[in-house]
């Protein structure tokens, strides 16, 4: 949250905590290789969300390969690019935390294009910033 001053009422989102929760959810599902699809540069919100992801991974002593932090446009095309990058990785992450709903939509569209389906068989999950969309991905 950004401070607004003592005379300004505000309601905001704790981006770091929210992304830590999303990552914790994926860890609780048995995932240990989790990617972050978002933006690395410039935005305070991006830094906060990435930090939440990193703090949850560190809390569970899980490694984070630098390739798993995927810098993509915050659009559906960015989500599609993230999936293509993930499927080229060895070992491949088993889950992805998406920066926003637009990136998550792109992730789901690209999985569909590849013939993958949301489900428990592959044990991967897409979690969006709203935390209302939590979908397992299966082949």
Residue pairs with C-beta under 8 A, 6 or more apart in sequence:
1 10
1 12
1 13
1 14
1 15
2 12
2 44
4 10
15 45
15 48
15 49
15 52
16 48
16 49
16 51
16 52
16 55
17 52
18 49
18 52
18 129
18 131
19 48
19 49
19 50
19 51
19 52
19 53
19 56
19 97
19 129
20 52
20 53
20 55
20 56
20 59
21 52
21 56
21 131
22 52
22 53
22 97
22 127
22 131
23 34
23 52
23 53
23 56
23 57
23 97
23 127
24 56
24 59
25 125
25 127
25 134
26 34
26 95
26 97
26 125
26 127
27 34
27 56
27 57
27 60
27 62
29 95
29 123
29 125
29 136
30 123
31 94
31 95
31 123
31 124
31 125
32 62
32 94
33 62
33 63
33 65
33 68
33 91
33 92
33 93
33 94
33 95
34 53
34 57
34 62
34 68
34 93
34 94
34 95
34 96
34 97
35 68
35 69
35 70
35 82
35 86
35 93
35 95
35 96
35 97
36 49
36 50
36 53
36 68
36 69
36 70
36 96
36 97
36 99
37 70
37 72
37 78
37 79
37 82
37 96
37 97
37 98
37 99
37 103
37 107
38 46
38 49
38 50
38 70
38 71
38 72
38 74
38 98
38 99
38 100
38 103
39 46
39 71
39 72
39 73
39 74
39 99
40 46
40 50
40 69
40 71
41 71
46 99
49 99
49 129
50 69
53 97
54 64
57 63
57 64
65 89
67 85
67 89
68 89
68 93
70 81
70 82
70 85
70 86
70 96
72 78
72 79
72 81
72 82
72 103
73 81
74 99
74 100
74 102
74 103
75 102
75 103
75 106
76 102
76 103
76 105
76 106
76 109
77 106
78 102
78 103
78 106
79 98
79 102
79 103
79 104
79 105
79 106
79 107
79 108
79 109
79 110
80 106
80 107
80 109
80 110
80 113
81 106
82 96
82 98
82 103
82 106
82 107
82 110
83 96
83 106
83 107
83 110
83 111
83 114
84 110
86 92
86 93
86 96
87 114
93 124
94 122
94 123
94 124
95 123
95 124
95 125
95 126
95 127
96 107
96 124
96 125
96 126
97 127
98 104
98 107
98 126
98 127
98 128
98 129
99 129
100 128
100 129
101 128
101 129
101 130
101 133
103 128
104 126
104 127
104 128
104 133
107 126
108 118
108 126
108 135
111 117
111 118
111 137
115 139
116 122
116 137
116 138
116 139
117 137
117 138
117 139
118 126
118 135
118 136
118 137
118 138
119 136
119 137
119 138
120 136
120 138
121 138
121 139
122 136
122 137
122 138
122 139
123 136
123 138
124 136
124 137
124 138
125 134
125 135
125 136
125 137
126 133
126 134
126 135
126 137
127 133
127 134
